[in-house]
Amino acid sequence: MSMDAMRYTDGTVTYPPHPVGPEGGEPLETVDLSEYEATVVTWTVSTATPPGVRQPNPLAVVEFDVDGEPVRAIGGLVEGAEATIAIGDTVQPVHVDELRDPDAGIREPASQSWDGYRFEPV
């Protein structure tokens, strides 16, 4: 599984991908952010989480540098990272099979995917 961002004809890159870039550019190519490291812009710990999401849930806003183009993403931190994480730290995306408990939602578990990425300090 990849963490897909989109590069547009005008050079911008967004995560997640959109049909049109922020400056009006057309989609050009997919960029897999899981191959990049990022810098922590800020982070917090959510203690009021939706059903099936771990509690507490440490989250970070991170910024990737994709060929000079800044790309921001928000996501969870790996278990225990909140004890040592700081603004400016370098993290890498790591694949997680289950970001939340499929049985805790109101949708049929088979109707959506439950995997994704969390950020791990490098």
C-alpha positions as CSV (number, residue, x, y, z in Angstrom):
1,M,0.0,0.0,0.0
2,S,1.2,3.5,-0.8
3,M,0.6,6.9,0.8
4,D,-0.5,8.6,-2.4
5,A,-0.1,12.3,-3.1
6,M,-0.5,14.0,-6.5
7,R,1.8,16.2,-8.5
8,Y,0.1,18.6,-10.9
9,T,1.2,20.2,-14.1
10,D,2.0,23.5,-12.3
11,G,4.5,21.7,-10.0
12,T,2.4,21.7,-6.8
13,V,1.9,18.5,-4.8
14,T,-1.1,17.7,-2.5
15,Y,-2.0,15.1,0.0
16,P,-4.5,13.6,-0.4
17,P,-4.8,13.8,-4.2
18,H,-7.5,16.0,-5.8
19,P,-8.9,16.2,-9.3
20,V,-7.4,19.7,-9.7
21,G,-4.3,21.2,-8.1
22,P,-4.4,24.2,-5.7
23,E,-3.2,26.5,-8.6
24,G,-5.5,24.9,-11.1
25,G,-3.0,22.4,-12.5
26,E,-4.1,19.0,-13.9
27,P,-3.0,15.8,-12.3
28,L,0.4,14.7,-13.6
29,E,1.7,11.8,-11.5
30,T,1.2,10.0,-8.2
31,V,3.9,10.5,-5.5
32,D,4.2,7.8,-2.8
33,L,4.9,9.8,0.4
34,S,5.7,6.5,2.3
35,E,9.1,6.7,0.5
36,Y,9.9,10.1,2.2
37,E,10.7,11.4,5.6
38,A,8.9,14.3,7.1
39,T,9.3,17.0,9.8
40,V,6.9,17.4,12.7
41,V,5.2,20.8,12.4
42,T,3.0,20.3,15.6
43,W,1.4,17.5,17.5
44,T,-1.2,16.8,20.1
45,V,-3.0,13.9,21.9
46,S,-6.7,13.5,21.3
47,T,-8.5,12.0,24.3
48,A,-12.0,12.2,22.8
49,T,-11.8,9.8,19.9
50,P,-14.5,8.3,17.6
51,P,-15.7,4.8,18.3
52,G,-13.0,2.2,17.6
53,V,-10.1,4.6,17.5
54,R,-7.4,4.1,20.2
55,Q,-7.6,6.4,23.2
56,P,-5.6,8.4,23.8
57,N,-4.7,9.0,20.1
58,P,-1.5,11.0,19.5
59,L,-1.6,12.9,16.2
60,A,0.9,15.0,14.3
61,V,0.9,17.5,11.5
62,V,4.0,16.7,9.4
63,E,5.6,18.3,6.4
64,F,7.3,16.4,3.6
65,D,9.7,18.0,1.1
66,V,8.9,16.5,-2.3
67,D,11.5,17.9,-4.7
68,G,11.4,21.3,-3.0
69,E,7.6,21.3,-2.8
70,P,6.2,21.3,0.8
71,V,3.4,18.7,1.4
72,R,1.6,18.6,4.7
73,A,-0.3,15.6,6.2
74,I,-2.0,14.8,9.5
75,G,-1.9,11.4,11.0
76,G,-1.4,9.3,14.1
77,L,1.9,8.6,15.8
78,V,3.1,5.1,16.5
79,E,2.4,3.8,20.0
80,G,4.6,5.4,22.6
81,A,6.0,8.2,20.3
82,E,4.2,10.9,22.3
83,A,6.7,10.3,25.1
84,T,9.6,11.6,23.0
85,I,8.2,13.5,20.0
86,A,9.0,17.2,19.6
87,I,8.3,19.9,17.0
88,G,11.1,19.7,14.4
89,D,11.7,15.9,14.8
90,T,12.0,13.7,11.7
91,V,9.4,11.0,11.2
92,Q,8.7,8.4,8.6
93,P,5.3,6.9,7.6
94,V,4.8,3.3,8.6
95,H,2.0,1.1,7.4
96,V,-0.6,-0.1,9.9
97,D,-3.1,-2.9,9.1
98,E,-5.8,-1.5,11.4
99,L,-6.1,2.2,12.3
100,R,-9.4,1.6,14.0
101,D,-11.6,-1.4,15.2
102,P,-13.7,-2.4,12.2
103,D,-16.4,-3.8,14.5
104,A,-16.9,-0.4,16.3
105,G,-18.3,1.5,13.3
106,I,-21.8,1.7,11.9
107,R,-20.8,0.6,8.5
108,E,-20.3,-3.0,7.4
109,P,-16.6,-3.8,8.1
110,A,-16.1,-5.2,4.6
111,S,-17.3,-2.0,3.0
112,Q,-14.1,0.0,3.6
113,S,-10.4,-0.5,4.2
114,W,-9.1,-0.1,7.8
115,D,-5.3,0.2,7.1
116,G,-3.3,3.3,6.6
117,Y,-0.2,5.1,8.0
118,R,1.1,6.4,11.3
119,F,4.3,8.4,11.8
120,E,7.3,7.0,13.6
121,P,10.3,9.0,14.8
122,V,13.5,8.3,12.8
